[in-house]
Each structure stands twice: as C-alpha cells, then as structure tokens.
Amino acid sequence: MSDYRAVFFDLDGTLLDVDMNTFLGKYFGMAAARLAHLIPPEKFVPSLMRATNVMIENDGRDFNEAVFWEAFTPLVGRERAELEPVFTKFYTEDFPGFHTLARPNADARRAVETALDLGLDALVITNPVFPAIAVNQRLAWAGVNDLPFRRVTTYENSRYCKPNLRYFDALAEEFGYAPGECLVVGDEDMDMVAAQGGYPTFLIPSATTNLSPTTPAPTYRGALSDVIALLSPSPTGRGPG
C-alpha cells in the first residue's frame, strides 16, 4: 500500500451498480425521442454510435468533446449550436430518471474515503464519452459526488478514452505519478488493460466482465471491500489475491 499515491476508480460497474445494456437501451431510446424533431430516430442512433466510436479512437489531437461534435454534426446534417441545447435539456430533464436503473455499491463511499484518509489521491476514470452533466449525476447516484476527487474524467477534460493506454498515462503525467504508484480499480477489460502500461490493477468482477486473453491477469481481484482491506494498514501487510 505504501507504494501507491493514487487510486483510479472506474464508475459504472465499480462504484455504481448498473446494468449497462439496459441503461444504454433506455439512453438511446429517450435521447432519440428528445431529438426526433431535428433528427429522425433511425438516423440518430447509428450516427451517435459512429461519432462515439470516433471519439473513442481519439489520438489526443483535441478534447473528446470537440472530436465528438466534429464527427456527429456532418452525420446528422445539423449544427452543434442547434443540437447542444436539446442535449442539455435531455440531460437536465430526462436523464435524472435513469437513476432507477442504478444503485450505489454499498462499499463505494468507504473505498474512496479509505484512499483519501490515507493521503492518496482518488480519481474517477469513467470512460470520458459523456459530458460532465451526465457524469456528475451518476456520481450522485453512487453516493460519492461530494468527495474531493483529484479528477473526474469527462468528455470536456479528456483527450483519450479507454482502452487507449494514453488515457491512463495522460492522467499519471499530469499529476506526476509513476504508473506503479496508481492502483486501477475497475470491472472491465478496458480498465485491466492498464497493466500493459505498468499499472497495478484490481478487478471487481461484474456481469459485464469479459477479459481478453491478451490482457494481463489482474494484480488483485475481489470486491470493493477487498480494495479497502488492501489499502488499509494491517499487521500482515497482505491483501486479497
């Protein structure tokens, strides 16, 4: 534990229990309905997915927000100035109702507070494909939105996405961490790939966990309660395997 300076916490499936298949199905449906007066629903969803994939492949040339809009507007034939206020209305009026599809992990707050109490930095490394207005609501659903995270990644403040190793490295470089000083906690392959860059990883298995054969085995695996045990000083200094 003494070698760590920061803990990178994934959000969905880690700090927040959510069925992402159900969540995304509802997201696409309701967003398409909100934008239907501007974009036919049958055009909206594939265009949104295509622009999101372009954003995921961002090579750092600009913030994800700019890359998304640069890809999305030509696909739908509408300008950002016309579309963005409608998206904002969706996130302020429709998105809050999605909380019924999620519930906080019982140990989420204690895990983050344990890291903070030990003087470690805590970062939320949710894949930055959503704007802050959506990420902040999900942090509230997880019961951790008031905690002093060093960084919460959103599409406004990030130039890379998971599973690009540059996503992790950009954060480490910005705050002066060595990879080995950052414990990456998550439930998906896109989190565990950080091991390829020298980051210790902690897998929280969930319904969506599906590790690639090319991804290094997690350094640790278990529940968030095991993360707490790993970080907490103990007589043996041993953590979960």
Disulfide bonds with the S-S distance in Angstrom:
none
